[in-house]
Amino acid sequence: MIWHNLMKKPVLAIGIILFGLFIMQVSKKEKWGLFQNDRLIPTSCRAALVRIEKKIPANWEVSCEGNNLAVEIKEVGVPEKATNLQPLMYRQLANHMSFIARVSQADILEKVLFVRFKLTHPKLEINAVTEGKFIVKLVSLDNPEHIMTHLKSTVQVKETVK
């Protein structure tokens, strides 16, 4: 019945098709509707995330924010009553950054814009941001002084004392 009516009035059929295409385009631009699914949009972060999610510990949360990788570590392996908490937290941060660099593919991680780390401890919280291309270089560095110099020049850190 409907098909027969559409065949009698082809302008109505073309109008319905064009209206459907219009709704799909508007929903993609405005990010609403049934046709928008961010999981189907390919980014370098999602490609890196596939490999990282297989090997991360249970206390890590890894997600993508656009083309930015976000790593949140809830429980850090530093004792609560440590006297030198800050150097131990920074060491943990460097170890976690090098772990991400070793686990993910170098060519994909280079294309990730920013990598954000958040380490949470009962007394101190560290937020660090760096670019993906700088984390990749941690794989090739062996000397602790070179690693420290590289991290000082490429990582921006914000500390919050609780």
N, C-alpha and C positions, 0 to 999 in steps of 0.2 A: 504494500500500500504506500509506504513512505517512498520507496524506490520509484514507484510509478509516478507519484506526484513530483519528485525531483527530476525525473526524465521529461515531464511535461514542461517544467519551469527550470531550465538550465541556469538562468541568472540567479535564482535562489540557491542552487547547489554551489555555484561559484562563490556567492556571498558567504555561505556558511564556511566554506574552506578558507577563504581569506580572513574571516573573523577568527577562526581557530588559529591561523598563523599569527595574527595580530596579538591574540591573548598569550600565545607562547613567547613571543618576543618581549612583550611587556613584563611577563613574569620573570624572564631571565634578567632584564635590566633592573627591575625593582626588587628582585629576590623575594617574590611571593608566588603563591600558586602551587599547583600540583606538579608542575614541570621542572621545578628547581631542585636539584640535588647536588650539593657541593661535593659529595663523594665521587662524583663522576668527572669532576674537573681535574685533570692531571697537573700536578706540581712536583717539583723536586723534593719537597718536604715529604709528600706522601710516599714517594719512591724510597726515600731514606727510612721512613717510618716502618715500612714493611719488614725490612731487615733488622732494624733495631728492636722492634717489639718481640722478636723471637728470642733475644738473648739478654734482655734486661732483667734485673732482679725484681722481686715481688713488691718492694717498697718504692719503686719508681713509677711515675706517671709520665708518659710521653704522648704529646699531641701536636697537631699542626695548627697554627694560627695564620692562615693564608699560606705564604711560602716561608714561614718562620717556624722553627722547631722549638718546642717548649718542653723542658725536662724538669720535673719536680721530684725531689727526693725527700721523702717524709722523715725517715729515721736515718741519721748519719751514724757511722760506726765510731763515734767519738764519745767517750764516757762523759756523764753529766758533771762530774766533779774534777774535770781536767783543769790543771792550773794554766796551761798554755793553750787555751781553746782556739784562739784566732789562728795561729799557725797550723794547727791540726785541721781546722775547717778548710783553710786554703789548700792544704795538701790533698784533702778529700776532693775538693773542687777540681784541682789539676788532674787527679787520678780519674775522676768521672769524665772529664773532657777528653782525656786520652782514650778512655774506654769507648766513648762514642765514636772517636776517630778511627779506632781499630775495627769496630764492629760494622760500621757502615762503609759503603763503597766510596772511594775518594772522589771519583768524578761526579757522583750525584751530590755528595755533601758539599762540594765546592759551589754548587748552584743554589744551595739554600741561602737565603739572604742573611738571616740572623738566627743564632741559636741562643736561647735563654735558659739559664740554669737557676734553680731555686733550691737551696739546701736549707732544711729546717732542723734546728736543734733547740732544746728547751730554753737555752740562754741566748742564742744567737741565730740570726737568719741572714743568709747571704744570697743576694740576687746578682747574677753575673750575665752580661750580654756580650757576645762576640759574633763575628761573621763566620759563615761556614768555611770559607776558604782559609781562614786562620786556624781553625781546628784541625783541618786536614794535615797541616804542617807538623802537628804534634807527633804523628806517626814516625816521621823521619828523625826527630830530635832524640838524642840519647843522653847527652850531658845534662845534669840537673841545673847547672848555671844557664845553659842555653834555653832550657825549658822555662826557667824563671824569667829570663829576659824577654822571651817571646810572649809569655802570658802578661807581663807588666805592660808591654807596649800594645797589646791587641785586645785585652779584656777590660771592660768597664764593670766595676764592682760597686755594689751598694750594700752596706751592712746595717742591720737593725738589731739593736740590743734589746732583749726582752726583760 
